[in-house]
Amino acid sequence: MNSPMQSVDAKRAETKRPRFGERLFNNAALGTWHVENVRKTLADFEWLRARGVAFRPFLEIGAGHVQRSLALTNALGADGAATDISHDALRDTPFMLRLLQYERAPLVICCDAHHLPFLPNTFQFAFAYQTLHHFANPAPVIGECYRVLGSGGHFFFDEEPMDSWLRRRLRGRRLLSHPPTRVQRVAACMRVEKLFWDDGASERRSGITEARFDLSSWREALQPFTLLDLQVNRYARIHTNLHASAFTTQLAGLIGGNVKGLCAKRDGEPISKNFQERLMCVDCTSASFARNDSGLRCLHCQRAYPIHDGVLRMLPRDLENQLYAT
């Protein structure tokens, strides 16, 4: 895989995702959508728990408005960190608490998934929904999740794409904004409409990366982990371990679709400390901080990390200046 790293412009576009605030309560459809996301997430977590996955402490990347981390914190009693590069999206945490009628919030950090501000072997569980395809190359981000997981930890992801030659041929250059063709109308009735149009065009127009990864890309990105289960296509439910010669792997690569995966880290060290004591300076990698209500200060390089509206921001200095300089 030779895909480039995510550009600063794409990261900047991610920071401009809208904040909802009071609209969560004034817009019934918006609130219902987030409640449904939580319901689905909790069903996934019950499936994971039945597989022996431990959730404490957890890390979410691409947390957005934090609804899934809130569910894990309150419904399942886990502690952890919700991270996203959009400070404004993370500021919705108190509004989401009210909407979901929860009481406890995780540690909320604005950071870059390419530079997670934690020491190795910090978390037992890392997860992401609808996140990896917003990077041109998923391997560095998955590699960071691998780094911060401890021995026996698990990485779970869902609602990601697996592209294929067949899908590219069927999709062509059709956009959702175009008048639907007869084929698209039939596909919508069969709930397979995404086969027949480019549903990521609007995000790309705003500058957000909207990538699709084929079978070989997924195989390379997940290589550090022991793959426990990969399900491709929510309707066909093809389970594969990505072995090149397996029939199910070849079928998954041909059909493509939504990808859901559970992976395990077998090496590394056991988790031994409170995850909040394992925060790491993303400039000098020190883990020694002076803490107060306004943020953190690295005792090694003196870098200050501010807290605004309950969100701790820990970006590399250059990226902080490029994305959030006032």
C-alpha positions in Angstrom: 0.0 0.0 0.0 1.6 3.3 -1.1 -1.2 5.7 -0.1 0.0 9.0 1.3 -0.6 10.2 4.9 -3.6 12.3 5.5 -2.9 15.9 4.5 -3.1 18.9 6.8 -5.9 20.3 4.6 -7.9 17.1 5.1 -7.3 17.3 8.9 -8.4 20.9 8.8 -11.6 19.9 7.0 -12.3 17.3 9.8 -12.0 20.0 12.5 -14.8 21.9 10.8 -17.4 19.2 11.3 -20.5 20.9 12.8 -21.2 21.1 16.5 -24.8 20.2 17.3 -25.4 21.7 20.8 -29.0 22.4 21.5 -30.0 21.1 18.1 -29.8 17.6 19.6 -32.9 18.4 21.5 -34.7 20.7 19.0 -34.2 18.4 16.0 -36.1 15.1 16.7 -34.5 13.3 13.8 -31.0 14.3 14.8 -31.6 13.1 18.4 -33.2 9.9 17.3 -30.3 9.1 15.0 -27.8 9.4 17.8 -29.9 7.3 20.2 -30.1 4.6 17.5 -26.3 4.7 17.1 -26.0 4.1 20.8 -28.5 1.2 20.6 -26.5 -0.5 17.8 -23.2 0.2 19.6 -24.4 -1.5 22.8 -25.5 -4.5 20.8 -22.0 -4.7 19.3 -20.4 -4.4 22.8 -22.6 -7.2 24.1 -21.4 -9.4 21.2 -17.8 -8.4 22.0 -18.3 -9.2 25.7 -19.6 -12.6 24.8 -16.3 -13.1 22.9 -14.3 -12.4 26.1 -13.4 -8.8 25.2 -12.5 -6.6 28.3 -13.3 -2.9 27.9 -11.3 -1.3 30.7 -9.6 1.0 30.0 -10.8 1.8 26.4 -9.8 4.2 23.7 -12.1 5.5 20.9 -10.6 7.1 17.9 -12.9 9.3 15.7 -15.3 9.7 18.6 -17.1 12.7 17.0 -19.8 13.7 19.4 -18.8 11.0 21.9 -22.1 9.1 22.1 -20.5 5.7 21.8 -17.9 6.3 24.5 -20.6 7.6 26.7 -22.5 4.4 26.2 -19.5 2.3 27.1 -18.8 4.5 30.2 -22.3 4.5 31.6 -24.0 1.3 30.4 -21.1 -1.0 30.8 -19.1 0.8 33.6 -15.9 1.2 31.6 -13.3 4.0 32.0 -11.4 5.4 29.0 -10.7 8.1 26.6 -12.7 9.5 23.6 -10.5 11.2 21.0 -11.1 13.1 17.8 -9.3 15.8 15.8 -12.4 18.1 15.9 -12.5 20.1 19.1 -16.0 21.4 18.3 -17.5 17.9 17.9 -16.1 16.9 21.2 -17.6 20.0 22.9 -21.0 18.3 22.4 -20.2 15.9 25.2 -22.4 17.6 27.9 -25.3 17.9 25.4 -25.0 14.2 24.5 -25.0 13.3 28.2 -28.3 15.1 28.6 -29.8 13.5 25.4 -28.8 10.0 26.5 -29.6 10.7 30.2 -26.2 9.5 31.3 -24.1 10.9 34.1 -20.4 10.1 33.5 -18.2 11.2 30.7 -14.9 9.7 29.6 -11.6 11.7 29.3 -12.2 13.7 26.2 -9.1 14.6 24.1 -8.7 16.5 20.8 -5.7 14.8 19.2 -4.5 13.3 15.9 -5.0 9.6 15.4 -1.5 9.5 13.8 0.0 10.8 17.0 -2.0 9.3 20.0 -0.9 11.0 23.2 -0.4 7.8 25.2 2.5 5.5 26.1 2.6 2.0 24.7 0.6 -0.7 26.5 -2.0 1.7 28.0 -5.4 0.3 26.9 -7.2 -3.0 27.0 -9.7 -2.0 24.2 -9.6 0.4 21.2 -12.4 0.9 18.8 -13.5 3.0 15.9 -16.8 3.5 13.9 -16.9 5.2 10.5 -13.4 6.5 11.0 -10.6 4.6 9.2 -11.9 5.5 5.7 -11.3 9.2 6.5 -7.6 8.5 6.2 -5.9 7.9 2.9 -4.0 5.0 4.4 -5.5 3.1 7.4 -2.2 1.3 8.3 -0.6 4.1 10.3 -3.7 4.7 12.4 -4.3 1.0 13.1 -0.6 0.9 13.9 -1.1 3.6 16.6 -3.9 1.6 18.0 -1.7 -1.4 18.2 1.1 0.6 19.9 -1.2 1.8 22.7 -2.9 -1.5 23.4 -1.4 -3.8 26.0 -0.9 -7.5 25.8 -4.2 -9.3 25.2 -5.9 -6.1 24.2 -8.5 -6.0 21.4 -9.1 -3.6 18.5 -12.7 -3.4 17.1 -13.9 -1.4 14.1 -17.2 -1.2 12.2 -18.9 0.6 9.4 -15.8 0.8 7.2 -15.7 0.0 3.4 -14.1 -2.8 1.4 -14.0 -1.8 -2.2 -13.8 -4.1 -5.2 -13.5 -4.1 -9.0 -17.1 -5.1 -9.2 -18.3 -2.2 -7.0 -16.2 0.3 -9.0 -17.7 -1.0 -12.2 -21.3 -0.8 -10.9 -20.8 2.5 -9.2 -19.3 4.4 -12.2 -19.5 8.2 -11.7 -23.0 8.3 -10.4 -23.6 10.8 -7.5 -26.3 10.9 -4.9 -27.2 14.4 -6.1 -28.0 13.1 -9.7 -31.5 12.0 -10.6 -31.8 8.3 -9.7 -31.7 5.8 -12.6 -34.1 2.9 -12.8 -31.3 0.6 -11.5 -30.7 2.9 -8.5 -34.4 3.0 -7.6 -34.6 -0.8 -7.7 -31.4 -1.0 -5.7 -32.9 1.3 -3.1 -35.9 -1.0 -2.7 -33.4 -3.9 -2.1 -31.3 -1.8 0.3 -28.2 -2.1 -1.8 -28.2 1.4 -3.3 -24.6 2.1 -2.3 -23.5 -0.2 -5.1 -24.8 2.2 -7.6 -23.6 5.7 -6.6 -20.7 7.5 -5.0 -22.1 8.3 -1.5 -18.8 10.0 -0.3 -18.8 12.8 -2.9 -20.2 15.5 -0.6 -17.6 14.9 2.1 -14.8 15.0 -0.5 -16.1 18.3 -1.8 -15.7 19.7 1.8 -12.1 18.5 1.8 -12.6 15.5 4.0 -10.8 12.3 2.9 -13.3 9.6 1.8 -11.3 6.6 0.9 -12.2 3.0 0.0 -9.8 0.2 0.7 -9.6 -3.0 -1.2 -8.8 -6.5 0.1 -5.0 -6.1 -0.1 -5.2 -2.8 1.8 -7.1 -4.3 4.6 -4.7 -7.3 4.7 -1.7 -5.0 5.0 -3.3 -2.6 7.6 -4.3 -5.4 9.9 -1.1 -7.4 9.6 0.3 -6.5 13.1 -2.8 -8.0 14.8 -4.1 -11.6 15.2 -7.3 -11.3 13.3 -10.1 -13.0 15.2 -13.0 -12.2 12.9 -13.6 -10.1 9.9 -17.1 -9.8 8.5 -17.6 -8.3 5.0 -20.9 -7.1 3.7 -23.7 -6.7 6.3 -26.1 -8.7 4.1 -23.9 -11.5 2.9 -22.0 -11.7 6.2 -18.9 -13.2 4.8 -16.5 -14.2 7.6 -12.8 -14.3 6.6 -9.4 -14.4 8.2 -7.9 -12.7 5.1 -5.8 -15.7 4.1 -5.0 -15.2 0.4 -6.0 -18.7 -0.6 -9.3 -19.0 1.3 -12.5 -19.1 -0.8 -14.3 -16.7 1.7 -11.5 -14.2 1.3 -11.7 -14.2 -2.5 -15.5 -13.9 -2.3 -15.2 -11.0 0.2 -12.7 -9.2 -2.1 -15.1 -9.7 -5.1 -18.3 -8.5 -3.4 -17.0 -6.0 -0.9 -19.2 -3.9 1.3 -19.3 -2.9 4.9 -16.4 -4.3 7.0 -16.5 -5.1 10.7 -13.5 -6.6 12.5 -12.2 -7.8 15.8 -8.4 -8.2 16.3 -6.2 -9.1 19.2 -2.7 -8.0 20.3 -0.7 -11.0 21.5 2.6 -9.4 22.4 3.5 -6.3 24.4 3.2 -5.8 28.1 0.3 -6.1 30.6 -1.6 -2.9 31.5 -0.4 -1.9 35.0 -1.4 1.8 35.6 -4.3 4.2 35.4 -4.5 5.2 31.8 -4.7 8.9 32.7 -1.2 8.5 34.3 0.1 7.3 30.9 -0.5 10.4 28.9 2.4 11.2 26.7 3.8 14.5 25.3 3.4 14.2 21.5 6.4 16.5 21.0 9.1 14.8 23.2 7.3 11.5 24.3 7.8 12.3 28.0 5.1 11.1 30.4 5.8 13.7 33.2 3.2 16.5 33.5 2.2 19.3 35.8 -1.6 19.3 36.0 -4.1 22.0 36.8 -7.6 23.0 35.8 -6.4 24.9 32.7 -4.5 21.9 31.3 -1.2 20.0 31.3 2.4 21.1 31.0 5.2 18.7 30.0 7.9 18.8 32.6 10.5 17.8 30.1 10.0 20.2 27.1 7.6 22.6 28.9 4.9 22.2 26.2 1.5 23.3 27.4 -1.7 21.4 26.5 -4.8 23.4 27.2 -8.3 22.4 28.3 -11.1 24.3 26.7 -14.8 23.5 27.4 -13.8 20.2 29.1 -11.7 19.1 26.1 -8.0 18.5 26.5 -6.1 19.3 23.3 -2.9 17.3 22.7 -1.7 17.8 19.1 1.9 18.0 17.9 3.1 21.7 18.0 3.2 22.2 14.3 -0.3 20.7 13.8 -1.7 22.7 16.7 -0.5 25.9 15.0 -1.9 24.8 11.6 -5.3 23.8 12.8 -6.1 25.8 15.9 -3.9 28.9 15.9 -5.9 32.0 16.8 
